[in-house]
Amino acid sequence: MVAASDAWLASNRATLQFSVGLLLLLLLYKGSGWTRNADQTSRSGSRPDCLLAALDGGWRRAGPNSSRNLLDPQLHVAAWSAPVTLNNESLQFSWEWSKHATAQCGIRRHTTAEIRRLFAGKRVHFVGDSHVRYLHNHLAATLGGEQMAKGAVPPQKVQTTPDSTRLSINVTSFASMARHVLLSWERSSWPDVLVLDACTWYLFKAKHLAVYERQLRQLRSTIASRMPSSTLLIWLSPPPQSTLDSLPKPDLPAEWAPVFARVAGDLGFHYPRGPAHHLDMLHLALDCIPWCIRANDGVHASDKLLQLLEQLLVNIAAVAEGRRPRRQRTGRIAL
């Protein structure tokens, strides 16, 4: 009987190996998430997550003889007044969102009047370093408010714009300082939109990745336990550094910026895994460093990049407007 079994196994070895291999392949396919994603797509009718679609785009280079009018004005965010050419190569760029973002989610460029209407009567608060201050100042100009000067004392500002937007900022250097600001707020005092960052100062002051990771974990825990669902959280990553000119901060090596910038993502800070919608300046500016980073310091975002960041922020806020719950607007933000 044993001999017969051995003979059967020998004669059917190839068939058994094929069957086992096919079974393993099917299990691998199922475990990879391919079928799950396909099911989700079919159930949702291929409709994208519009909060993610608001960030889905890229820089497009037009031909040297192309007219600016060839680019869809609804997608046209930043470009030069006329095509710039060098050795017959076009240096004219503009930002375009993906087709599904515009067609299915209505992602587009918003006018100044539309931005003012969107934020009218809302509370928008910024907490972070100079990168956050630059974005705050750009939005303040759009909303008809006042900018915050570099090195202002005290490092905070509160104002109400002509359209009754309560715009405020706390300039902080480290995640522990940003966390202290958030801990000072009552639950009813949280803003409608909160823009945060905390990265760059660790590169040329603390210089310890472990310290940044520990403090960022604490900041994320505070947000998870205290932030109301009505607050839209935006996380701002630092931009790449331009090496076209000598940097004023030689102790801030450009190659370390991506290492520190990825910590928030590794900790599950970014949507959809986490609470924060990510304005990733590191990747947004990589394809346009000569125009997206200020030539005078090689570190901060130029007006072109700030214009794009504002449009991304506005589109995220416009999509979120129809999703988040209403709440009583009581209390004030403690600065």
Secondary structure, DSSP 8 states (H G I E B T S, - for coil): -HHHHHHHHHHTHHHHHHHHHHHHHHHHHHHTTHHHHHHHHHHHTT---HHHHTT-EEEEE--TT--GGGS-TTT--S--SS--EETTEE--EEEEE-HHHHHHH------HHHHHHHHTT-EEEEEESHHHHHHHHHHHHHTT-----TT-SSSEEEEE-TT--EEEEEE-SSHHHHHHHHHTS-GGG--SEEEE---HHIIIII--HHHHHHHHHHHHHHHHHH--TT-EEEEEE------SS--S-TTS-GGGHHHHHTHHHHTT-BTTTSSEEEEEHHHHTGGGHHHHB-TTTSSSB-HHHHHHHHHHHHHHHHHHHTTS------S----
